[in-house]
């Protein structure tokens, strides 16, 4: 099972490392490897969250996630996304942005870094909504009961998660504007951009998640009708599966923002960046499928809780990074620590139940 699930990740690793050596010598091998490890460490919580969603899909859409989805993740987010950001933020033609990435790497890195506030606001708000909707929902299994029980009661208030997210966004934009104005920085005019990007992230979540939930509910109603006729229920398919897949892709994009920006601490070469982050993304996708096929989330019931707390932490890091630099090591350690704690709590629960 392990080899079958990860064989494509191993193949991509070999191709990526060889490609790095052919592109820029043996030094590139180390850079690509470091970037791959960076992506995996920052996105482990992504794999856990994705697994919780992917297990709802039928086998066909799971294959789409691992094939078409990985092309979107590697070439779309790790290669094309930074170029698009530079093109839009600097108002350059796409081919000019590509030329800049290949011939003037210092300027390219500067433009991507300059666009970071809007990127972080979009991704931070999208991830924050995922965390809030999870923590404010009443659920049978609770990991940190003293925290989750009162929050679940508060969650009965309609649209509370949206209200909280908007308050956080306003506070972030106002803080950014105040700090920039006090220091006379050239970012003072970007507070509005941060606000608009954050609202865009919020709206994207509501639309994609809402459509996915709508068609999932319709399918569930059809399945109940089939069950009364003696026909077994089906995994998500059709439009419900499509919008769930779309939700997964936007979720992956939001997770990848910090990895793409953080990769510039290692290299500003767009080719090496795509190779290293692409390898990492492939392992994250394979790990997602492995967790689904092994039923790991059912065996270790607190893993999803830990992953959602890690998402909340990542959302906070992204929003804070609009104004202050946050080391990627800190981001990775927070996620690994929270998921590790949830895993250990699950193990203890299983032992107590078995005893």
Secondary structure, DSSP 8 states (H G I E B T S, - for coil): -HHHHHHHHHHHHHHHHHHHHHHH-HHHHHHHHHHHHHHHHHHHHHHHHHHHHHTTB-HHHHHHHHTHHHHIIIIIIIIIHHHHHHHHHTT--HHHHHHHHHH-HHHHHHHHHHTHHHHHHHHHHHHHHHHHHHHTS--S--SSHHHHHHHHHHTTSTTHHHHHHHHHHHHHHHHHHHHHHHTT-TTGGGHHHHHHHHHHHHHHHHHHHHHHHHHHHHHHHHHHHHHHTT-----B-HHHHHHHHHHHHHHHHHHHHHHHHHGGGT---HHHHHHHHHHHHHHHHHHHHHHHHHTHHHHSTTHHHHHHHHHHHHHHHHHHTTTS---HHHHHHHHHHHHHHHHHHHHHHHHHHH-
